[in-house]
Amino acid sequence: MSLQRFISTAATVCLALVTLQMPAIAQSAQSQSPVPTAPRDGSHEFDFEFGLWKTHLRRLTQPLSGSDKWVEYDGTTKVTPVWGGRANLIELDADGPAGHITALNLRLYNPAAHQWSLNFASVRSGTIGVPTVGEFKNGVGEFYDQEDFDGRSIFVRFIITPINADEIKFEQAFSTDGGKTWELNWIANDTRIKSAATIAPAAPPDPPPVKPSAQLTPSRQTLDNAWWTGPLLANSAATLARGHFLAEPYVYDVIGTQSNSNGFGSRSYLEYGLFDRLTIGAIPVFGYNAVNGALNSSHVAMGDWTVLGQYGLTRWRPDSWVPTTGIMVEETFPTGKYDNLGTRPTNGLGVGAYTTTVAFNSQTYFWARNGRILRMRLDASEAISTTAPVNGVSVYGTDATFHGRANPGLTTYVDWAWEYSLKRSWVLALDTTYSHTGNTRVTGFDAATGSGAMTPITLNSSTVDAVGFAPAIEYSWKSTIGVILGARVLAIGHNLPTTVTPAIAINYVR
């Protein structure tokens, strides 16, 4: 079901069905006397649904387009009786990789027609749509309507199937050929959380006293009213929906405040939703180094490239404290130049080793006292590298006659990031990071001048501990595209050269 409809319907189809049966009814009436029957009272057909339900739903992203791309959501549905049970109110709140759904449906019973009308409203439009009309037959609710969809007239069918007292299935389908064939576009399964008695109608309480304006409780911001690009550094724990694509190219400058150097670079995250819980991707890197008092890089060159895969473990829901979590595995390949650099050490943009990184990523939401959303990410990773053959001048500080190997140390990294939604399009972000890099050991031989003898060489980088901060501001033109601008500062730690890295990135999701 489109985000623009939660439950839709049409009396038109029902009337058409009745009209087709009129000749047979008239003929039967001539041959036999009518038998009076008591009118069917369907005003309590939805009583079984009163209560709170856990909802898992699947939505076809582009109905009637030939697409088979579905997205999934998890959340809650609350069904409350009103008017003494002659009507009921449904409130849906669900989240998924494609966003947030908040919807409301008012069901009204018509005692003359013995039918129900389902009337949908969303927070986006603030209005009630075309009603879906129908009734329960043999325990299954069937509701229809006729409406316009993308410029053409279609039939809409909504089926409610009670499986048992604590489980219900909902299915919506569209038809473009007058009901001959139907395409499903919305499938929801509800499982009961609380019994109807917990929310049964009661006498309305006395209205609370009006608070002074300065003490009024602020309205709570909804998730679909907050657009994010993500903070500058922290990985997302969410996986992309199947068939969806993300592109996030960064451009940055690593400024060495003590070495008077600039490391210009670009790093692009390209990800694709292979399945709803599995995202794959690649991270191409390019760079150019400039150092005062030395030769700059001869040209822009390729650095070490990375491929990744992330599997979603859990998903955050409004009714649960469990955050969204995922396991990510990255493999970095030694595609960047790192040794045999000759007179230009600044051409070194790689490490010469294969590096495997395993990360645990998490994300959750909080609401500030003023009603605005705080989104938090907490990521942790460990990286291990193979040894790298080293010859000549290299990024490891060796000279032109060196031959040996480098063994990069293990790296542990933790990122705690916060995003605060100022408005729908504007977000403030802050990453706080800690990293520990073990000693990198370089061993080999250096040819002695003249004699040709080989001198054993051992170099150690010592361990490095670094604490960093990355404040940033995000702006999104719409929910699928935005920009982030900020800077990472590394100035606190052990054996740490101070660097400031301004960066800008575009975030686009399709």
C-alpha positions in Angstrom: 0.0 0.0 0.0 1.2 3.4 -0.9 2.2 5.7 2.0 -0.7 7.8 0.9 -3.2 5.1 1.9 -3.5 2.9 5.0 -7.0 1.4 4.3 -9.1 2.4 1.2 -12.5 1.4 -0.2 -15.4 1.8 -2.6 -19.1 1.4 -2.5 -19.1 1.5 -6.3 -18.0 -2.2 -6.6 -20.6 -3.4 -4.0 -23.4 -1.5 -5.8 -22.3 -3.0 -9.1 -22.4 -6.5 -7.7 -26.0 -5.9 -6.3 -27.1 -4.5 -9.7 -25.9 -7.6 -11.6 -28.1 -9.8 -9.3 -31.3 -7.8 -9.6 -32.9 -9.9 -12.5 -32.4 -13.1 -10.7 -33.9 -11.7 -7.5 -37.0 -10.3 -9.4 -37.6 -13.7 -11.1 -37.4 -15.5 -7.8 -39.8 -13.1 -6.1 -42.5 -13.9 -8.8 -42.3 -17.6 -8.1 -42.4 -17.7 -4.3 -43.5 -15.6 -1.4 -40.8 -13.6 0.4 -39.7 -15.1 3.7 -39.1 -12.3 6.2 -35.7 -12.4 7.9 -34.2 -10.4 10.7 -31.8 -7.7 9.5 -28.2 -8.6 10.0 -26.5 -6.6 12.8 -22.8 -6.2 12.0 -22.1 -3.4 14.4 -20.0 -5.6 16.6 -18.0 -7.3 13.8 -14.8 -5.5 14.8 -15.1 -6.1 18.6 -12.6 -8.9 18.4 -9.9 -6.4 17.3 -10.0 -4.0 20.2 -6.6 -3.8 21.8 -2.9 -3.3 21.1 -1.2 -5.2 18.3 2.3 -5.8 17.1 2.4 -5.2 13.4 4.7 -6.5 10.7 3.9 -5.3 7.2 5.2 -5.4 3.7 4.5 -2.7 1.1 5.0 -2.8 -2.7 7.0 0.4 -3.4 5.6 1.1 -6.9 2.2 -0.5 -7.4 0.9 -1.2 -11.0 4.4 -0.4 -12.4 5.6 -4.0 -13.0 8.0 -3.6 -10.1 8.4 -6.4 -7.5 10.3 -4.4 -4.9 8.9 -4.6 -1.4 9.9 -2.9 1.8 9.1 -4.1 5.3 8.1 -2.3 8.5 7.6 -3.2 12.1 5.5 -1.3 14.7 2.2 -1.2 16.6 -1.5 -0.9 15.8 -3.9 0.3 18.4 -7.7 -0.3 17.9 -10.0 1.7 20.2 -13.8 1.5 20.4 -15.7 4.8 20.2 -19.4 5.6 20.1 -20.1 2.7 22.4 -18.6 0.3 19.9 -20.6 1.5 16.8 -17.3 2.9 15.5 -13.6 2.3 16.2 -10.3 4.1 15.7 -7.1 2.5 14.4 -3.7 4.1 15.0 -0.7 2.7 13.1 2.9 3.6 13.9 5.7 1.6 12.1 9.3 2.0 11.0 11.4 0.3 8.3 14.4 0.9 6.1 12.3 3.0 3.8 11.1 5.4 6.5 8.3 5.8 9.0 4.5 5.3 8.7 2.0 7.1 10.9 -1.6 6.6 9.9 -5.2 6.7 11.4 -8.3 5.0 10.2 -11.9 5.7 11.4 -14.3 2.8 10.9 -18.0 3.7 10.9 -21.0 1.3 10.9 -24.1 2.1 8.7 -27.1 0.3 10.4 -29.3 0.9 7.3 -26.9 -0.7 4.8 -25.4 -3.1 7.4 -22.0 -2.2 6.1 -18.8 -0.6 7.4 -16.9 2.3 5.9 -13.1 2.6 6.5 -12.0 6.2 6.4 -8.2 6.8 6.3 -6.2 9.9 7.3 -2.5 10.5 7.3 -0.3 13.2 9.0 0.9 14.2 5.6 -2.4 15.3 4.2 -4.4 16.0 7.3 -7.6 15.0 5.5 -9.8 11.9 5.3 -9.7 10.0 2.0 -12.3 8.1 0.0 -14.1 5.6 2.2 -13.8 1.8 1.6 -17.1 0.1 2.0 -18.0 -3.5 2.8 -18.9 -6.2 5.4 -17.8 -9.5 6.9 -18.9 -12.7 5.0 -18.2 -16.1 6.5 -15.8 -14.4 9.0 -13.7 -12.5 6.4 -14.1 -8.8 5.9 -14.2 -7.6 2.2 -14.1 -3.9 1.4 -14.0 -2.1 -1.9 -13.7 1.3 -3.5 -13.0 2.9 -6.9 -10.5 5.8 -7.1 -7.9 7.5 -9.3 -4.3 6.3 -9.1 -1.6 7.9 -11.2 -4.1 9.3 -13.6 -6.2 6.1 -14.1 -9.3 4.7 -12.5 -8.7 1.6 -10.5 -10.6 -0.7 -8.1 -9.2 -1.2 -4.6 -9.9 -4.3 -2.5 -9.1 -4.6 1.2 -9.4 -8.0 2.9 -9.4 -8.6 6.7 -8.8 -12.2 7.7 -9.0 -13.1 11.4 -6.7 -16.1 11.8 -7.4 -16.7 15.4 -8.2 -14.5 18.5 -4.7 -13.1 18.6 -3.7 -12.9 15.0 -5.1 -11.0 12.0 -4.0 -10.6 8.4 -4.7 -7.6 6.2 -4.3 -7.5 2.4 -4.8 -4.7 -0.1 -4.8 -5.1 -3.8 -5.4 -2.9 -6.9 -7.1 -3.8 -10.2 -7.0 -2.0 -13.5 -9.3 -4.3 -15.4 -12.5 -4.0 -13.4 -11.7 -6.7 -10.9 -10.6 -9.5 -13.2 -7.1 -9.5 -11.9 -5.6 -8.1 -8.7 -2.1 -7.0 -7.7 -1.2 -7.2 -4.0 0.6 -4.1 -2.7 0.1 -4.3 1.1 0.3 -7.3 3.5 0.2 -6.8 7.2 0.1 -9.4 10.1 -1.0 -8.2 13.5 -0.3 -10.2 16.7 -2.1 -9.2 19.9 -0.1 -7.5 22.6 -2.8 -6.4 25.0 -6.4 -7.5 25.5 -9.3 -5.3 24.6 -10.1 -4.8 28.3 -7.0 -2.6 28.7 -8.4 0.0 26.4 -12.2 -0.5 26.7 -14.3 2.7 26.4 -14.9 4.5 29.7 -16.5 7.7 30.8 -14.4 10.6 29.7 -12.4 12.1 32.5 -12.7 15.7 33.5 -10.5 17.9 31.3 -7.2 18.8 33.0 -6.8 22.4 34.0 -5.2 24.6 31.3 -1.5 25.2 32.0 0.1 28.6 31.5 1.5 28.9 28.0 5.1 28.7 29.4 4.3 25.3 30.9 2.5 23.6 28.0 4.0 20.2 27.0 5.6 20.6 23.5 4.3 18.3 20.7 6.5 15.3 20.0 8.3 15.3 16.7 7.4 12.4 14.4 10.1 10.4 12.7 8.8 11.3 9.2 9.3 14.9 10.2 13.0 14.5 10.6 15.4 14.1 7.6 18.9 12.8 8.2 22.1 12.3 6.2 23.9 10.6 9.1 26.8 12.1 11.1 30.2 12.7 9.6 31.9 9.4 10.8 29.6 6.8 12.3 28.3 4.0 10.2 24.6 3.3 9.9 23.3 0.1 11.6 20.3 0.0 9.2 20.4 -2.1 6.0 18.9 -0.8 2.8 15.6 -2.2 1.5 16.0 -4.7 -1.3 16.8 -3.0 -4.6 17.5 0.4 -3.0 20.8 2.2 -3.5 22.9 4.7 -1.5 25.6 7.0 -2.7 27.6 9.2 -0.2 30.7 10.8 -1.7 33.0 12.6 0.7 35.6 15.3 -0.1 38.1 16.2 2.6 41.5 17.7 3.5 43.6 16.2 6.3 45.5 19.2 7.6 48.7 18.3 9.6 49.1 21.3 12.0 52.7 20.4 12.9 54.0 19.0 9.5 52.4 21.8 7.4 50.9 19.1 5.1 47.6 18.6 3.3 46.1 15.3 2.4 43.3 16.0 -0.1 41.1 13.1 -0.7 37.7 11.6 -1.7 36.0 8.6 -0.2 32.7 7.4 -1.6 30.3 5.0 0.0 28.3 3.1 -2.6 25.8 0.6 -1.2 23.0 -1.6 -2.5 20.2 -3.5 -0.8 20.7 -7.1 -2.0 18.0 -8.3 0.5 16.1 -6.4 3.1 18.6 -7.5 5.8 21.7 -7.6 3.6 23.5 -4.6 2.2 26.6 -4.8 0.0 28.9 -2.0 -1.2 32.2 -0.6 -2.2 34.4 2.3 -1.0 36.6 3.8 -3.7 39.3 6.2 -2.5 41.4 8.8 -4.3 44.0 11.2 -2.9 46.7 13.9 -3.4 49.3 14.9 -0.8 50.9 18.3 -0.5 53.8 19.1 1.9 55.6 22.4 2.5 59.3 22.1 1.7 59.0 18.8 -0.2 57.7 17.5 -3.5 53.9 17.1 -3.7 52.2 14.1 -5.2 52.8 13.9 -8.9 49.1 13.5 -9.6 45.8 12.4 -8.1 46.0 8.7 -7.5 44.0 5.8 -6.2 44.2 4.7 -2.6 43.2 1.4 -1.0 39.7 0.3 -2.0 37.2 -1.5 0.3 34.3 -3.8 -0.3 31.7 -4.3 2.5 28.7 -6.3 3.6 26.3 -5.6 6.5 23.7 -7.9 7.9 20.8 -6.5 10.0 20.3 -8.2 13.3 17.5 -6.2 15.0 15.3 -3.2 14.1 14.2 -0.4 16.4 10.5 -0.1 17.1 8.6 2.6 19.0 7.3 0.1 21.5 10.7 -1.5 22.3 14.0 -0.5 23.8 16.0 -2.7 21.4 18.0 -0.6 19.0 18.7 -1.2 15.3 21.8 -3.3 15.1 24.0 -4.8 12.4 27.2 -6.7 11.8 29.5 -5.2 9.1 32.5 -6.9 7.5 34.9 -4.8 5.3 37.8 -6.1 3.3 40.4 -3.4 2.1 42.6 -4.3 -0.8 46.1 -2.9 -1.3 45.3 -0.9 -4.5 47.1 2.3 -3.5 50.8 2.9 -4.1 52.9 2.6 -0.9 56.5 1.6 -1.7 59.1 2.2 -4.4 58.2 5.9 -4.1 61.6 7.3 -5.2 62.0 11.0 -4.6 58.2 11.5 -4.0 57.1 9.9 -0.7 53.9 12.0 -1.1 52.8 9.5 -3.8 52.1 7.0 -1.0 48.4 6.6 -0.6 48.1 2.9 0.6 49.5 0.5 3.2 50.3 -2.5 0.9 48.4 -5.0 3.1 45.0 -6.7 3.1 42.9 -5.4 6.0 39.8 -7.1 7.4 37.5 -5.1 9.6 34.6 -6.5 11.7 32.2 -3.9 13.1 29.1 -3.9 15.3 26.9 -0.9 14.5 23.8 0.2 16.5 21.3 3.1 16.2 18.3 4.2 18.3 16.1 7.2 19.0 15.3 9.5 21.9 13.1 12.5 22.4 14.4 15.6 24.1 12.2 17.5 26.6 11.2 20.0 23.9 9.9 17.1 21.7 12.7 17.1 19.2 14.4 13.9 18.2 17.9 12.8 19.2 19.3 9.9 17.1 22.2 8.0 18.6 24.7 5.7 17.0 27.3 3.6 18.8 29.7 1.7 16.6 32.7 -0.5 17.5 35.2 -2.2 15.2 38.4 -4.2 15.1 40.8 -4.3 12.1 43.6 -6.7 11.4 46.0 -6.6 8.5 48.3 -9.0 6.7 52.0 -8.3 6.3 53.1 -6.1 3.4 56.3 -6.5 1.3 58.3 -3.3 1.3 61.0 -2.2 -1.1 62.7 1.2 -1.3 61.1 4.5 -0.1 57.7 3.7 1.4 55.0 5.1 3.7 56.7 3.2 6.5 59.7 5.5 6.5 62.2 3.2 4.8 64.9 4.5 2.4 65.7 3.7 -1.2 67.9 0.6 -0.5 65.5 -1.2 2.0 64.0 -4.6 1.4 61.7 -6.2 3.9 58.2 -6.5 5.3 55.8 -4.4 7.4 53.3 -5.8 9.9 50.6 -3.1 10.6 49.2 -3.3 14.2 45.7 -4.1 15.2 43.3 -1.2 15.3 40.3 -0.8 17.7 37.8 1.9 17.0 34.7 3.2 18.8 32.4 6.0 17.6 29.6 7.5 19.7 27.5 9.9 17.6 24.5 12.1 18.2 22.2 13.9 15.8 19.7 16.5 17.0 16.8 17.4 14.7 16.5 21.2 14.8 13.8 21.2 12.0 12.8 18.7 9.4 15.6 19.7 7.1 18.3 20.9 9.6 20.2 18.6 11.9 23.2 19.1 14.3 25.6 16.2 14.5 28.6 15.2 16.7 30.9 12.2 16.6 33.1 11.4 19.6 35.7 8.7 18.6 38.4 6.7 20.3 41.0 4.6 18.4 43.9 2.4 19.5 46.4 1.3 16.9 49.0 -1.2 17.8 52.7 -1.0 17.0 53.6 -1.4 13.3 56.8 -3.4 13.0 59.0 -3.1 9.9 61.8 -5.6 9.5 64.3 -6.2 6.6 67.7 -5.3 5.3 69.4 -2.2 4.0 72.3 -2.4 1.6 75.4 -0.9 3.1 77.2 1.7 1.0 80.1 0.3 -1.0 80.7 -3.2 0.4 77.3 -4.6 -0.7 76.7 -6.1 2.7 73.1 -6.2 4.0 72.4 -4.5 7.3 69.4 -5.8 9.4 66.8 -3.1 10.0 63.9 -3.0 12.5 61.5 -0.1 12.7 58.7 0.3 15.3 56.0 3.0 15.1 54.9 2.5 18.7 51.2 2.4 19.7 48.9 5.3 19.0 45.9 6.3 21.1 43.6 9.0 19.7 40.5 10.8 20.9 38.6 12.8 18.2 35.6 15.0 17.8 33.7 15.7 14.6 31.0 18.4 14.8 28.8 18.8 11.7 25.6 20.3 10.3 23.2 18.4 8.0 20.7 19.9 5.5 18.3 17.8 3.5 16.3 19.1 0.5 14.0 16.0 0.9 14.1 12.7 2.7 16.3 11.1 0.0 19.0 13.7 -0.5 21.0 15.9 1.7 24.4 17.4 2.5 26.7 17.3 5.6 29.5 19.7 6.4 31.9 19.4 9.3 35.4 18.7 10.5 37.2 16.0 12.4 39.7 17.1 15.0 42.4 14.7 16.4 44.3 16.5 19.2 44.1 14.3 22.3 46.1 11.1 22.6 49.4 9.3 22.8 52.0 9.4 20.0 49.4 11.4 18.1 50.1 14.1 15.5 47.4 16.7 15.6 45.2 16.9 12.5 42.1 18.8 11.5 40.1 17.4 8.6 37.3 19.5 7.1 34.9 17.4 5.0 31.7 17.7 3.0 29.5 14.9 1.7 26.3 14.4 -0.3 24.0 11.7 0.9 21.6 10.2 -1.7 19.2 7.2 -1.4 17.1 5.8 -4.1 
